[in-house]
């Protein structure tokens, strides 16, 4: 075809989204570290699906207008750094074609080239050998190819672009030594290529459909819930707010809830959404609902113990996004500055509340909150300044995007890369001093906090010449694996030994779901005697990491 019209544009996007959905787990598995937290594919999938869903629900015959809808949907749904970068790629893409009702080969090449420019601008310190490199090499080669005087169809142009992207992706291990050592290509670049291949498949007359096996996987997870001893019958009614009425998608909402349990019923009638679900994590279900509005009715029953009411005024079950009491206070009581933190685990949520955090957004590794999640919470806060503590480097960009979406508040993102750094920042906060002084003090506290965690390996590999076996416990300091062993206690001890330094004053041990609080207290006594330092033990109940450690 010489030009790409709106109908084909939408179908092309859908084919790309389906291809990513079908392969997102394989992209997750490209994680450099052999840890159970690879989420690049998941984040890109949730991000791109959110944007495409908005396009499908938009009735337009103008490609440029559809691309604007796509861009906004991606922006709001962006999760993780890979998702944010993907949203910026198509933001630049949209800007280049906003006035085009149809696209020819040159339009397509220029759009991807502008996507490259905008994506690079969005990243403060671009690293070569990543998704950015794949996009840059492919877009520059394609633009040169198209402007070389050849008469090309849209299919020819996209085919060339995909070929160049694949060549660039295969070069990423030569640009990032860590990729070569582990034997993988860049996961973000792989995700982008999968989307492009979905585009290509549609234009070649073989559109990608959603893989039934993905639905079967969800059904398998749901079946497991039916046999769990402790499940919660969760029912709630949400009244959609003025903003969410415009973008609420019952299909998206239903799909998100399906991953949490079974016996799901969703009824949407104008501005009211009613939900019934059996789940082990009712807090997560409530989190999803609260993104769209206020609860009109709420009931949770423990099906095993037959409790009539497990929740009254506070949403303190599992990994809740926001506690009812804290959000209500933050909305009604004006404050000069509010603090928003991100953490997973009810123990950490409660601990951050004790440290003056106004709202805790549920999330962390493997469950990155979206830009929309931050916006929904921050818009309700009754304060002039908002300090966001992402507590994970993969959440930085999604948090920072709130600054361009909310204009009536001064939003500051302090780049806390871990829970211990978030805790240090909160301790350094003083409500009696100015926002500027607080930012300086909190950033200084973050800079002086070393951190690490203990988790388990999901595959056999070699990293930094260290042989690692699946199932072993690994002690990881920031980006370095210092030990891999079958002994969990030894992993924790070695990790702390590697973190403690001569200027250290306090050690913080955060116990996860798979950790042992008694063992942590025993180690606390050992460390206090060995290093002559204060040791604090926190029951965090976080998933994935048996222990998190901070040394400051």
C-alpha positions in Angstrom: 0.0 0.0 0.0 1.2 3.5 -0.7 -0.5 5.0 2.3 -1.7 3.7 5.7 -5.2 4.7 6.6 -6.8 4.9 10.0 -8.5 1.4 9.8 -5.2 -0.3 9.0 -3.3 1.8 11.5 -5.6 0.6 14.3 -5.3 -3.0 13.2 -1.6 -2.7 12.9 -1.3 -1.4 16.5 -3.6 -4.2 17.7 -1.4 -6.8 16.0 1.7 -5.3 17.6 0.0 -5.4 21.0 -1.1 -9.0 20.6 2.4 -10.0 19.6 3.8 -8.4 22.7 1.2 -10.0 24.9 2.0 -13.4 23.5 5.7 -13.0 24.1 6.0 -10.8 27.2 7.1 -13.6 29.5 10.0 -14.5 27.2 11.1 -10.9 27.3 10.8 -10.9 31.1 13.2 -13.9 31.1 15.9 -11.8 29.3 16.7 -10.2 32.7 20.4 -9.9 33.3 20.2 -10.9 37.0 18.8 -14.4 37.5 16.3 -13.1 40.0 12.5 -13.6 40.1 11.8 -10.0 39.3 12.3 -9.7 35.5 9.4 -7.4 34.4 10.5 -5.6 31.3 8.1 -7.5 29.1 5.3 -7.2 31.6 5.7 -3.5 31.9 6.0 -2.9 28.2 2.9 -5.1 27.6 0.8 -3.3 30.2 1.9 0.0 28.8 1.3 -0.7 25.2 -2.0 -2.5 25.8 -3.3 0.5 27.7 -2.5 2.8 24.8 -3.9 0.5 22.1 -7.1 0.0 24.1 -7.7 3.7 24.1 -7.2 3.8 20.3 -9.6 0.9 19.7 -12.3 2.7 21.8 -11.8 6.0 19.8 -13.8 6.6 16.7 -11.7 8.5 14.2 -10.7 8.1 10.6 -7.6 10.4 11.1 -4.3 8.6 11.8 -2.8 11.7 13.4 -5.7 12.0 15.9 -5.5 8.3 16.6 -1.8 8.6 17.3 -2.5 11.4 19.9 -4.9 9.0 21.6 -2.3 6.3 21.6 0.3 8.6 23.0 -1.9 9.8 25.9 -2.9 6.2 26.7 0.7 5.1 26.8 1.7 8.1 28.9 -1.0 7.4 31.5 -0.5 3.6 31.5 3.3 3.7 31.5 4.9 1.3 34.0 8.6 0.8 34.7 11.4 2.6 32.8 10.9 0.4 29.8 7.2 1.3 29.6 7.9 5.0 30.0 10.6 4.9 27.2 8.1 3.1 25.0 5.5 5.8 25.7 8.0 8.5 24.8 8.9 6.7 21.5 5.3 6.9 20.4 4.9 10.4 21.8 7.5 11.5 19.3 5.9 9.3 16.7 2.6 11.1 17.3 4.1 14.6 17.2 5.5 13.9 13.7 2.2 12.8 12.2 -0.4 14.7 14.2 -1.6 16.5 11.0 -1.6 13.4 8.8 -4.9 11.7 8.0 -2.9 8.9 6.3 0.8 7.9 6.3 3.1 7.2 3.4 6.5 5.7 3.7 8.3 9.0 4.4 5.8 9.9 7.1 6.4 6.5 8.8 10.2 6.9 8.7 10.1 10.5 10.0 7.7 9.5 12.8 10.0 6.8 14.1 13.0 9.1 13.8 11.2 11.7 15.9 10.3 9.0 18.3 14.0 8.4 18.7 14.7 12.0 19.4 11.9 12.3 22.1 12.9 9.0 23.7 16.5 10.0 24.1 15.5 13.4 25.6 13.4 11.6 28.2 16.4 9.7 29.6 18.9 11.7 31.6 21.8 9.4 31.0 21.1 7.3 27.9 23.0 4.0 27.8 23.9 2.4 24.5 23.1 -1.2 24.0 19.5 -0.7 25.1 16.1 -0.1 23.5 17.3 3.4 22.6 20.1 2.0 20.6 17.8 -0.4 18.7 15.5 2.5 17.9 18.2 4.9 16.9 20.1 2.6 14.5 16.9 1.3 12.9 15.3 4.7 12.5 18.4 6.5 11.1 19.0 3.7 8.6 15.4 3.6 7.5 15.2 7.4 7.1 18.3 7.3 4.9 16.9 4.4 2.9 13.5 6.1 2.3 15.0 9.5 1.3 17.5 7.9 -1.1 15.2 8.4 -4.0 13.5 4.9 -4.0 9.7 4.7 -4.4 8.7 2.6 -1.5 5.4 1.2 -0.2 4.5 1.4 3.5 5.2 -2.3 3.8 8.7 -1.9 2.2 9.5 0.8 4.7 8.3 -1.1 7.7 10.0 -4.3 6.6 13.3 -2.4 6.3 12.8 -0.8 9.7 12.2 -4.2 11.3 15.2 -5.7 9.7 17.4 -2.9 10.9 15.9 -3.2 14.4 16.8 -6.9 14.5 20.3 -6.2 13.4 20.7 -3.5 16.0 19.2 -5.8 18.8 21.8 -8.5 18.0 24.5 -5.9 18.4 23.5 -5.0 22.0 25.6 -7.6 23.7 28.7 -6.1 22.1 27.7 -2.7 23.5 26.9 -3.8 27.0 29.4 -6.4 28.3 27.0 -7.6 31.0 24.6 -8.8 28.3 27.3 -10.7 26.6 28.4 -12.4 29.8 24.9 -13.6 30.6 24.2 -14.4 27.0 21.1 -12.3 26.3 20.1 -9.3 24.2 18.6 -6.2 25.7 15.1 -6.9 26.9 13.7 -3.5 26.1 15.0 -3.7 22.6 13.6 -7.1 22.3 10.2 -5.8 23.4 10.2 -3.1 20.8 11.2 -5.5 18.1 8.3 -7.8 19.0 5.8 -4.9 18.7 7.3 -3.9 15.3 7.1 -7.5 14.1 3.4 -7.5 15.0 3.0 -4.4 12.9 4.9 -6.1 10.0 2.7 -9.2 10.3 -0.5 -7.2 9.9 0.8 -5.4 6.8 1.8 -8.7 5.3 -1.7 -10.0 5.7 -1.1 -12.3 8.7 -2.2 -10.2 11.8 -1.2 -11.5 15.2 -4.0 -12.7 17.4 -3.9 -13.0 21.1 -2.5 -16.4 22.1 -5.1 -18.6 23.8 -2.4 -20.1 26.0 -2.1 -16.7 27.8 -5.7 -17.0 28.7 -5.2 -20.6 29.9 -2.3 -19.4 32.1 -4.6 -17.0 33.8 -7.2 -19.7 34.2 -4.6 -22.0 35.8 -3.7 -19.3 38.3 -7.4 -18.7 39.1 -7.9 -22.5 39.6 -5.2 -22.4 42.3 -7.1 -19.8 44.2 -10.1 -22.2 44.6 -8.0 -24.6 46.6 -6.3 -22.0 48.9 -7.2 -22.2 52.6 -7.4 -18.5 53.1 -9.4 -16.6 50.5 -11.4 -13.5 50.8 -14.8 -12.8 49.2 -14.4 -9.2 48.1 -17.2 -7.0 47.0 -17.1 -3.2 46.3 -18.9 -0.5 44.3 -16.9 2.4 42.9 -18.4 5.7 41.7 -16.3 6.8 38.8 -14.9 10.4 39.1 -15.2 12.9 36.4 -11.8 12.1 34.9 -12.0 8.3 35.0 -15.4 8.3 33.4 -13.7 9.4 30.2 -11.1 6.7 30.1 -12.5 3.8 32.1 -12.4 0.5 30.2 -14.4 -2.4 31.5 -12.3 -4.9 29.5 -9.0 -3.5 30.9 -10.4 -3.4 34.5 -11.7 -7.0 34.2 -8.4 -8.3 32.8 -6.4 -6.7 35.7 -8.8 -8.2 38.2 -8.7 -11.7 36.6 -5.0 -12.0 37.5 -5.9 -11.6 41.2 -8.5 -14.4 41.7 -11.6 -16.1 40.5 -15.4 -16.0 40.7 -15.1 -12.6 39.1 -18.2 -10.5 38.3 -17.8 -6.9 36.9 -20.9 -4.8 36.2 -20.5 -1.3 34.7 -23.4 1.1 34.5 -22.7 4.7 33.6 -20.6 6.1 36.5 -21.0 3.0 38.8 -18.8 -0.1 38.7 -19.7 -3.1 40.9 -17.1 -5.9 41.5 -17.3 -9.3 43.1 -14.1 -11.5 43.4 -12.6 -14.3 45.5 -8.9 -13.4 46.1 -6.0 -13.9 48.5 -5.1 -10.3 48.1 -8.2 -8.1 48.6 -6.0 -5.0 49.0 -4.8 -5.4 45.5 -8.3 -5.6 44.2 -9.3 -2.5 46.1 -6.2 -0.7 44.8 -7.4 -1.3 41.2 -10.9 0.0 42.0 -9.7 3.1 43.9 -7.8 4.3 40.9 -11.1 5.2 39.2 -13.1 6.9 42.0 -14.5 6.6 45.5 -16.0 3.5 47.1 -19.7 3.6 47.6 -19.9 0.2 49.3 -17.2 -2.2 50.5 -17.3 -5.7 52.0 -14.6 -8.3 52.6 -15.3 -11.7 54.2 -12.7 -14.4 55.1 -14.3 -17.4 53.5 -12.3 -19.8 55.7 -13.0 -18.2 59.0 -16.4 -16.8 58.2 -15.6 -13.3 59.4 -18.4 -10.9 58.5 -16.1 -7.9 58.4 -12.3 -7.9 58.0 -12.2 -4.3 57.0 -13.9 -1.2 58.4 -12.2 2.1 57.9 -8.7 1.2 56.9 -7.5 -0.8 53.9 -4.7 -2.5 55.7 -4.8 -5.9 54.0 -2.0 -7.3 52.0 -0.2 -4.8 49.6 -2.8 -2.0 49.6 -2.2 1.1 47.4 -3.6 3.6 49.9 -4.8 3.3 53.5 -8.3 4.8 53.8 -7.4 6.8 56.9 -4.2 8.2 55.5 -5.7 9.3 52.2 -8.7 10.8 53.9 -6.4 12.8 56.2 -4.3 13.9 53.3 -7.3 15.1 51.4 -9.0 17.0 54.2 -6.1 18.4 56.1 -4.1 20.9 54.3 -0.3 20.5 54.5 2.5 22.4 52.9 4.2 19.1 51.9 2.9 15.6 51.4 5.0 12.5 51.0 4.1 9.6 48.7 6.1 6.4 49.0 6.1 3.2 47.0 6.4 -0.2 48.7 5.1 -3.7 48.7 4.1 -5.5 51.9 1.7 -4.4 54.7 4.5 -4.2 57.2 6.4 -1.6 55.1 3.2 0.3 54.4 2.5 0.7 58.1 6.2 1.5 58.8 6.2 4.3 56.2 3.0 5.7 57.7 4.9 6.0 61.0 7.6 7.9 59.2 5.2 10.7 58.2 4.4 9.2 54.7 0.9 10.5 53.8 0.1 7.9 51.1 1.8 4.6 50.3 1.4 3.4 46.7 1.6 -0.4 46.4 4.4 -1.5 44.2 8.0 -2.3 43.7 9.9 -4.8 41.7 7.6 -6.9 39.5 4.6 -4.6 40.3 5.6 -1.2 39.1 2.8 1.4 39.6 1.9 3.3 36.4 2.0 7.1 35.9 -1.8 7.0 36.1 -1.6 5.4 39.6 0.5 8.3 40.8 -1.7 10.9 39.2 -4.8 9.4 40.7 -3.4 9.7 44.2 -1.6 13.0 43.9 -4.6 14.8 42.5 -6.5 14.1 45.8 -3.8 15.4 48.1 -4.5 18.7 49.8 -1.0 20.1 49.7 1.2 22.5 47.8 4.3 20.3 47.5 4.5 16.5 46.9 7.6 14.5 47.5 7.6 11.1 45.7 9.9 8.3 47.0 9.9 5.6 44.2 12.2 3.3 46.3 13.1 1.5 43.0 15.0 2.8 40.1 12.6 1.2 37.7 9.8 3.5 38.9 11.7 6.8 38.5 10.4 7.7 35.0 6.8 6.8 35.7 6.9 9.0 38.8 8.6 11.9 37.0 5.9 11.9 34.3 3.4 13.1 36.9 5.2 16.5 36.9 4.0 17.3 33.4 0.5 16.0 34.0 -0.3 17.8 37.3 0.3 21.6 37.2 -1.2 22.8 40.4 1.3 21.1 42.7 5.1 21.2 43.0 6.1 17.6 42.5 9.6 16.5 43.5 10.9 13.0 42.8 13.8 11.9 45.1 15.5 9.1 43.4 15.4 6.5 46.1 16.6 3.2 44.5 15.6 1.0 47.4 13.3 0.7 50.5 16.2 1.4 52.9 17.0 4.6 51.0 13.3 5.6 51.2 13.3 5.0 54.9 16.5 7.1 55.3 14.8 9.9 53.3 11.7 9.9 55.5 13.8 10.0 58.7 15.7 13.0 57.3 12.4 14.8 56.6 11.5 17.7 59.0 8.0 19.3 58.6 9.3 22.4 60.3 11.8 23.4 57.6 11.3 24.6 54.0 10.8 22.2 51.1 14.2 23.2 49.7 16.0 22.3 52.9 14.1 19.1 53.2 15.0 18.0 49.7 18.7 18.7 50.4 18.6 16.8 53.6 16.7 13.8 52.2 18.9 13.5 49.1 22.0 13.6 51.4 20.5 10.8 53.5 19.8 8.8 50.4 23.4 9.3 49.2 24.8 7.9 52.5 22.7 4.8 52.5 24.1 1.6 51.1 21.6 -1.2 50.4 21.2 -4.8 49.4 18.8 -7.7 49.4 18.6 -11.5 49.6 16.5 -13.4 47.0 16.7 -16.6 45.1 18.1 -17.5 41.7 15.6 -18.6 39.0 18.2 -20.2 36.6 21.7 -21.4 36.3 24.1 -18.8 35.1 27.4 -17.0 35.6 27.6 -13.4 36.6 30.8 -11.5 37.3 32.6 -14.9 37.2 30.3 -16.2 40.0 28.6 -19.5 39.3 25.0 -19.4 40.3 22.6 -22.3 40.5 18.8 -22.1 40.3 17.2 -22.1 43.7 20.3 -20.7 45.5 20.0 -17.7 47.7 21.8 -14.6 46.4 23.1 -11.6 48.4 23.0 -8.6 46.1 24.5 -5.2 46.9 23.0 -2.7 44.5 24.1 -4.2 41.2 26.6 -6.8 42.4 25.9 -10.3 43.4 28.3 -11.0 46.3 27.2 -14.6 47.2 25.1 -17.5 45.9 24.5 -20.3 48.3 22.0 -22.8 49.5 22.2 -21.4 53.0 19.8 -18.4 53.5 21.5 -17.3 56.8 24.9 -17.4 55.2 23.6 -15.2 52.3 22.3 -12.6 54.8 25.5 -12.6 56.8 27.7 -12.2 53.7 25.5 -9.4 52.4 25.7 -7.4 55.6 29.5 -8.0 55.8 29.8 -6.5 52.3 27.6 -3.5 53.1 29.1 -2.3 56.5 31.8 0.4 56.2 33.9 2.3 58.7 31.5 5.3 58.8 28.4 3.2 59.3 26.2 4.0 62.3 23.0 1.8 61.8 22.0 -1.4 60.1 18.3 -1.9 59.1 17.1 -5.4 58.5 13.8 -5.7 56.7 12.2 -9.1 56.9 10.2 -10.3 53.9 7.4 -12.9 53.4 10.1 -15.7 53.1 12.3 -14.3 55.8 12.3 -15.2 59.5 11.8 -12.5 62.1 13.4 -14.5 64.9 16.5 -15.2 62.8 16.7 -11.5 62.0 16.7 -10.6 65.7 19.4 -13.2 66.3 21.5 -11.7 63.6 20.8 -8.2 65.0 22.5 -9.2 68.2 25.4 -10.7 66.3 25.9 -7.6 64.2 25.6 -5.2 67.2 28.4 -7.0 68.9 30.5 -7.6 65.8 30.3 -4.0 64.4 29.3 -2.0 67.5 26.4 -0.6 65.5 22.7 -0.1 66.2 20.5 -2.6 64.4 16.8 -2.1 63.7 14.6 -5.0 62.6 11.4 -4.3 60.6 8.8 -6.9 59.6 8.1 -5.7 56.1 6.4 -8.7 54.6 7.6 -7.7 51.2 7.5 -10.3 48.4 10.4 -11.6 46.3 13.1 -10.5 48.8 13.6 -12.6 51.9 15.6 -9.7 53.5 16.4 -6.2 52.6 19.3 -4.5 54.3 20.2 -0.8 54.7 23.5 0.5 56.1 23.9 4.2 56.8 
